[in-house]
Amino acid sequence: MLMLLIFVSRDLLVIAGVSIICVFAGMFGFSFELLSNLEGALCFFAVLFFPITMIIGVGVAFREIFCDVVPNLCEEYW
């Protein structure tokens, strides 16, 4: 019984971890949206330092999801 519990909990942790990683990978698409709004040398530097741009893209995604979408959803239920 203990071995079954260990296998099930391990598999559930792997599924949860992969789902969290997939959410962050989906948020990295916002960095391309950020790049499309830039021009000239600023776009070049954003591509050159793309890992930093990816982190900024995750920040943009959180801002758009939790500052725009969630308050609007909460207003519907109040």
C-alpha positions in Angstrom: 0.0 0.0 0.0 2.9 2.4 0.8 4.6 1.7 -2.5 1.3 2.5 -4.4 1.0 5.8 -2.5 4.6 6.7 -3.3 4.1 6.0 -7.0 0.8 7.9 -7.2 2.2 10.9 -5.3 5.3 11.0 -7.5 3.3 10.9 -10.7 1.0 13.6 -9.4 4.0 15.8 -8.5 5.4 15.3 -12.0 2.1 16.2 -13.6 1.8 19.3 -11.4 5.4 20.4 -12.2 5.0 19.9 -15.9 1.7 21.9 -15.9 3.4 24.8 -14.0 6.3 24.8 -16.5 3.8 24.8 -19.4 2.0 27.9 -18.0 5.3 29.7 -17.8 6.3 28.6 -21.3 3.0 29.9 -22.6 3.7 33.2 -20.9 7.0 33.6 -22.8 4.9 34.3 -25.9 4.3 37.7 -24.4 7.9 38.5 -24.9 7.4 38.3 -28.7 4.5 40.7 -28.3 6.8 43.0 -26.5 9.4 42.7 -29.3 6.8 43.5 -32.0 6.2 46.9 -30.3 9.9 47.9 -30.4 11.8 49.5 -33.2 15.4 50.1 -34.2 18.2 49.7 -31.8 15.9 48.9 -28.9 14.5 45.9 -30.8 18.1 44.8 -31.5 19.1 44.9 -27.8 15.9 43.1 -26.8 16.7 40.3 -29.2 20.4 40.3 -28.1 19.3 40.0 -24.4 16.4 37.8 -25.1 16.5 35.9 -21.7 15.9 39.2 -20.0 13.1 40.0 -22.5 11.5 36.6 -21.7 11.4 37.5 -18.0 9.9 40.9 -18.8 7.3 39.0 -21.0 6.3 36.9 -18.0 5.8 40.1 -16.0 3.7 41.5 -18.8 1.6 38.3 -18.9 1.0 38.5 -15.1 0.0 42.1 -15.4 -2.4 41.5 -18.3 -4.0 38.4 -16.6 -4.2 39.5 -13.0 -4.6 43.3 -13.4 -7.0 43.3 -16.4 -8.9 40.0 -16.6 -9.3 39.0 -12.9 -10.8 42.3 -11.7 -13.3 42.2 -14.6 -14.3 38.7 -13.7 -14.7 39.7 -10.1 -16.9 42.6 -11.1 -19.3 40.2 -12.8 -19.8 38.2 -9.5 -20.2 41.2 -7.1 
